Amino acid sequence: MDGIGITDADGEFLYANQAHADIYGYDDPDAFLGNTWRMLYDAEEVDRFESEVHPVLDAGEQWRGEATGVRADGSNFPQEISLTPLSDGRYICVVRDITERRRYEHRLERQRDNLEILNKVVRHDIRNDLQVALGYAEILQDFVDEEGHEHVERVVSSARDAIEITESAGDVAEVMLSADDE
């Protein structure tokens, strides 16, 4: 599932597994041999790696982060990548395609936005209308005869219950909207 590549000190591939080839859209992992890691990124990403990541690796530290890879067909894809320098100057690269994770994150963001809109509608518009209906129903209690009093009381009780439901729904939405990504 994870692509694994090993490069020499100059960034030229010495080894790549089949998963590495699959992730980048190549049939054979031997397609990497004799080429550098730069073949897998656009110029902007290469510059970023050289300016931000290589200094970390040159200091003997591991690096882990996200990048945008380029497949054999020229399409871009988001990836999670970890790079580990070895004592002999080689590097181990482990890469994972995170396209599905990104889609899921975008879907969650859209759902969160929809929940936020629904929360505003429920907490503001519907509750305000219910408050108005409740106010008029309470006023009507003084003008209704004994026979209609029970019906007005039901309207008042139902309006109060509905207002409580909107408040509870709003509280749940706030908790869900304030929760972190996990």
C-alpha positions as CSV (number, residue, x, y, z in Angstrom):
1,M,0.0,0.0,0.0
2,D,2.9,2.4,0.7
3,G,5.3,3.2,-1.9
4,I,8.9,2.7,-0.9
5,G,11.9,4.1,-2.7
6,I,15.6,4.3,-1.9
7,T,17.8,6.9,-3.5
8,D,21.5,7.6,-3.4
9,A,23.0,10.8,-2.0
10,D,22.3,12.5,-5.3
11,G,18.6,11.6,-5.3
12,E,18.9,8.9,-7.9
13,F,16.7,5.9,-7.4
14,L,18.4,2.6,-6.4
15,Y,15.2,0.8,-5.6
16,A,11.4,1.2,-5.8
17,N,8.7,-1.3,-4.9
18,Q,5.7,-2.0,-7.0
19,A,3.4,0.1,-4.7
20,H,5.7,3.1,-5.4
21,A,5.3,2.5,-9.2
22,D,1.5,2.1,-8.8
23,I,1.1,5.3,-6.8
24,Y,2.9,7.3,-9.5
25,G,1.1,5.5,-12.3
26,Y,4.1,3.4,-13.7
27,D,3.8,-0.2,-14.6
28,D,7.2,-1.2,-13.5
29,P,9.3,0.0,-10.6
30,D,12.4,-0.2,-12.8
31,A,11.1,3.0,-14.5
32,F,12.6,4.9,-11.6
33,L,16.1,3.4,-11.7
34,G,18.6,5.8,-13.1
35,N,16.2,8.8,-12.5
36,T,16.1,11.2,-9.6
37,W,13.2,11.9,-7.3
38,R,12.7,15.2,-9.2
39,M,10.8,13.3,-11.9
40,L,7.9,12.9,-9.5
41,Y,7.3,16.5,-8.8
42,D,6.7,19.8,-10.6
43,A,9.3,22.6,-10.5
44,E,7.6,24.4,-7.6
45,E,7.5,21.3,-5.4
46,V,11.1,20.5,-6.3
47,D,12.1,24.0,-5.2
48,R,10.2,23.5,-1.9
49,F,11.9,20.2,-1.2
50,E,15.3,21.6,-2.0
51,S,14.8,24.7,0.2
52,E,12.8,23.3,3.1
53,V,13.3,19.6,3.3
54,H,16.9,19.0,2.2
55,P,18.3,21.1,5.0
56,V,16.5,18.9,7.5
57,L,17.7,15.7,5.8
58,D,21.3,17.1,5.5
59,A,21.2,17.6,9.3
60,G,20.6,13.9,9.6
61,E,16.9,14.4,10.7
62,Q,13.9,12.6,9.3
63,W,11.2,14.6,7.6
64,R,7.5,13.9,7.3
65,G,4.9,16.0,5.6
66,E,2.6,16.4,2.6
67,A,3.4,17.2,-1.0
68,T,1.9,17.1,-4.4
69,G,3.2,14.4,-6.6
70,V,2.9,14.1,-10.4
71,R,1.9,10.8,-11.9
72,A,3.2,9.4,-15.2
73,D,0.2,10.8,-17.0
74,G,1.0,14.3,-15.7
75,S,-1.9,14.4,-13.2
76,N,-1.2,15.7,-9.7
77,F,-2.2,14.0,-6.5
78,P,-1.8,14.8,-2.8
79,Q,0.6,12.6,-0.9
80,E,1.9,12.0,2.6
81,I,5.7,11.4,2.5
82,S,8.4,10.5,5.0
83,L,12.1,10.7,4.2
84,T,14.8,9.1,6.3
85,P,18.5,9.7,5.7
86,L,20.8,6.7,6.2
87,S,24.3,6.8,7.5
88,D,25.8,5.8,4.1
89,G,24.2,8.8,2.3
90,R,21.2,7.0,0.9
91,Y,17.6,8.0,1.7
92,I,14.5,6.0,2.3
93,C,11.3,7.4,1.0
94,V,7.8,6.2,2.0
95,V,4.9,7.7,0.1
96,R,1.2,7.3,0.5
97,D,-1.5,8.6,-1.9
98,I,-4.0,10.6,0.3
99,T,-6.4,11.5,-2.5
100,E,-9.3,9.6,-0.7
101,R,-8.5,11.2,2.6
102,R,-8.6,14.7,1.0
103,R,-11.9,13.9,-0.6
104,Y,-13.3,12.8,2.7
105,E,-11.9,16.0,4.4
106,H,-13.6,18.1,1.7
107,R,-16.9,16.3,2.2
108,L,-16.7,16.8,5.9
109,E,-16.0,20.5,5.4
110,R,-19.1,20.8,3.1
111,Q,-21.1,19.0,5.7
112,R,-19.8,21.2,8.4
113,D,-20.7,24.3,6.3
114,N,-24.2,22.9,5.8
115,L,-24.6,22.2,9.5
116,E,-23.5,25.7,10.3
117,I,-26.2,27.1,7.9
118,L,-28.8,24.8,9.4
119,N,-27.8,25.8,12.9
120,K,-28.3,29.5,12.0
121,V,-31.7,28.8,10.5
122,V,-32.9,26.7,13.3
123,R,-31.5,28.9,16.1
124,H,-32.5,32.2,14.6
125,D,-35.3,32.0,12.0
126,I,-37.4,29.1,13.3
127,R,-37.0,30.0,16.9
128,N,-37.9,33.6,16.3
129,D,-41.1,32.5,14.5
130,L,-41.9,30.1,17.3
131,Q,-41.4,32.9,19.9
132,V,-43.9,35.1,17.9
133,A,-46.4,32.2,17.7
134,L,-45.9,31.5,21.5
135,G,-46.4,35.2,22.3
136,Y,-49.7,35.4,20.4
137,A,-50.9,32.1,21.8
138,E,-50.3,33.3,25.3
139,I,-52.2,36.5,24.6
140,L,-55.1,34.5,23.1
141,Q,-55.4,32.6,26.4
142,D,-57.1,35.7,27.9
143,F,-59.6,36.0,25.0
144,V,-60.7,32.4,24.6
145,D,-63.6,30.8,26.3
146,E,-63.3,27.8,28.6
147,E,-63.9,25.4,25.7
148,G,-61.1,26.8,23.6
149,H,-58.7,27.3,26.5
150,E,-57.4,23.7,26.3
151,H,-56.6,24.1,22.6
152,V,-54.7,27.3,23.2
153,E,-52.8,25.7,26.1
154,R,-51.8,22.9,23.7
155,V,-50.5,25.5,21.2
156,V,-48.5,27.2,24.0
157,S,-47.1,23.9,25.2
158,S,-46.2,22.7,21.7
159,A,-44.5,26.1,20.9
160,R,-42.4,25.9,24.1
161,D,-41.4,22.3,23.3
162,A,-40.4,23.3,19.8
163,I,-38.3,26.2,21.1
164,E,-36.6,23.8,23.5
165,I,-35.9,21.5,20.6
166,T,-34.4,24.3,18.5
167,E,-32.2,25.2,21.5
168,S,-31.1,21.6,22.0
169,A,-30.4,21.2,18.2
170,G,-28.4,24.4,18.3
171,D,-26.4,23.2,21.3
172,V,-25.6,19.9,19.5
173,A,-24.6,21.8,16.4
174,E,-22.3,24.1,18.3
175,V,-20.6,21.1,20.0
176,M,-20.2,19.4,16.6
177,L,-18.9,22.7,15.0
178,S,-16.5,23.4,17.7
179,A,-15.0,19.9,17.8
180,D,-11.5,19.5,16.3
181,D,-11.0,17.4,13.2
182,E,-10.9,14.1,15.1
